[in-house]
Amino acid sequence: MVSFLVQRLRGANRRIASLALHDVHDRVIDYLREAGEAGGDGSFHVRGRVSRTEMAYMVGASREMVCRVMRQLSRRSIVDALDDGSIIVRPPLDH
C-alpha cells in the first residue's frame, strides 16, 4: 500500500514539475511517450485512438493548443498519426 502511494506521489510531482517547467510542445511529447510503448529505434507507439481533449486535460492546455502542437510536430516528422488513430512518436531529427 505504501509503495503504491509513493508511486502516485512521484507521478503527481512529475506532472507538477512538467506543468511548471515545460512548454506545451514538451508536455505533449512527454505525455505521448508515457502513454506509448518503446520501439527499438527510439520511437514510441501509442496504440488506440488518442483523444485530443483527454491529452489537453493531461498536459494542462486547451484542445485547440494541443491540435496546433500536434500539427507542428507532424510537419517536423516527430509525430505521425496512423489510420487506426494510433500515434508514432519519433526522436527529433536535430538530436
C-alpha positions as CSV (number, residue, x, y, z in Angstrom):
1,M,0.0,0.0,0.0
2,V,2.8,2.4,0.9
3,S,4.7,1.7,-2.3
4,F,1.5,2.4,-4.3
5,L,1.1,5.8,-2.6
6,V,4.8,6.6,-3.1
7,Q,4.4,5.8,-6.9
8,R,1.3,8.0,-7.1
9,L,3.0,10.9,-5.3
10,R,6.1,10.6,-7.6
11,G,3.8,10.7,-10.6
12,A,2.0,13.8,-9.3
13,N,5.3,15.5,-8.6
14,R,6.5,14.8,-12.1
15,R,3.3,16.2,-13.6
16,I,3.5,19.4,-11.4
17,A,7.1,19.9,-12.4
18,S,6.2,19.4,-16.1
19,L,3.5,22.0,-15.9
20,A,5.8,24.5,-14.3
21,L,8.9,23.9,-16.3
22,H,8.0,22.7,-19.8
23,D,6.1,24.3,-22.6
24,V,3.1,22.6,-24.3
25,H,5.2,21.0,-27.0
26,D,7.4,19.2,-24.4
27,R,4.4,18.2,-22.3
28,V,2.6,16.7,-25.3
29,I,5.6,14.7,-26.3
30,D,6.2,13.6,-22.7
31,Y,2.5,12.5,-22.5
32,L,2.7,10.5,-25.7
33,R,6.0,8.9,-24.6
34,E,4.5,7.9,-21.3
35,A,1.3,6.5,-23.0
36,G,3.3,4.7,-25.6
37,E,5.4,1.5,-25.9
38,A,9.1,2.0,-26.7
39,G,10.3,0.8,-30.1
40,G,13.8,-0.4,-30.8
41,D,14.7,2.7,-32.9
42,G,14.0,5.2,-30.2
43,S,10.4,5.8,-31.2
44,F,7.2,5.2,-29.2
45,H,3.9,3.8,-30.4
46,V,0.7,4.9,-28.8
47,R,-1.9,2.3,-29.6
48,G,-5.5,3.1,-30.0
49,R,-7.2,6.4,-30.7
50,V,-5.8,9.2,-28.6
51,S,-8.4,11.9,-27.8
52,R,-7.1,15.5,-28.2
53,T,-9.4,16.5,-25.4
54,E,-8.0,13.9,-23.0
55,M,-4.5,14.9,-24.0
56,A,-5.3,18.6,-23.4
57,Y,-6.6,17.8,-19.9
58,M,-3.5,15.7,-19.1
59,V,-1.0,18.3,-20.3
60,G,-2.8,21.4,-18.9
61,A,-3.6,23.1,-22.2
62,S,-6.6,23.7,-24.4
63,R,-7.7,21.2,-27.0
64,E,-7.0,23.8,-29.7
65,M,-3.5,24.3,-28.5
66,V,-2.9,20.5,-28.4
67,C,-4.2,20.3,-32.0
68,R,-1.9,23.1,-33.1
69,V,1.1,21.4,-31.4
70,M,0.3,18.0,-33.0
71,R,0.1,19.6,-36.5
72,Q,3.5,21.3,-35.9
73,L,5.1,18.0,-34.6
74,S,3.6,16.2,-37.6
75,R,5.1,18.8,-40.0
76,R,8.5,18.3,-38.3
77,S,8.1,14.5,-38.7
78,I,8.3,13.9,-34.9
79,V,4.7,12.6,-34.7
80,D,2.9,10.5,-37.2
81,A,-0.9,9.7,-36.8
82,L,-1.8,6.4,-38.3
83,D,-5.1,5.5,-40.0
84,D,-6.3,3.5,-36.9
85,G,-5.9,6.5,-34.7
86,S,-2.6,5.4,-33.0
87,I,0.4,7.6,-33.0
88,I,4.1,7.1,-33.6
89,V,6.5,9.5,-31.8
90,R,10.0,9.7,-33.3
91,P,13.0,11.3,-31.7
92,P,13.6,14.8,-33.1
93,L,15.8,14.8,-36.2
94,D,18.0,17.6,-34.8
95,H,19.2,15.4,-31.9
